[in-house]
Amino acid sequence: MSRRTTQNATLLRRLVNGKNLTVNETVSRFGIRSLSARIHELRTVGFVIYTNRIKKKTSKNKTRFVTAYRLLS
């Protein structure tokens, strides 16, 4: 099994459990740096994945937007 296939399987397990995925989370938890490419591959094989912009507070109490991906349930 290729590294890409393993990364896609890891992301899909997380999405199937109803969790959002963000770039920061996938880098820190799974070591996957190319989240948008993996999401594109999952969409290509038929998974319906939504892209959401969510607000997050920074450590300096400022608001920023991050992209979060979610699987259609």
Helices and strands as residue ranges (DSSP letters): H 3-16, E 21-22, H 23-25, I 26-30, H 35-44, E 49-57, E 63-71
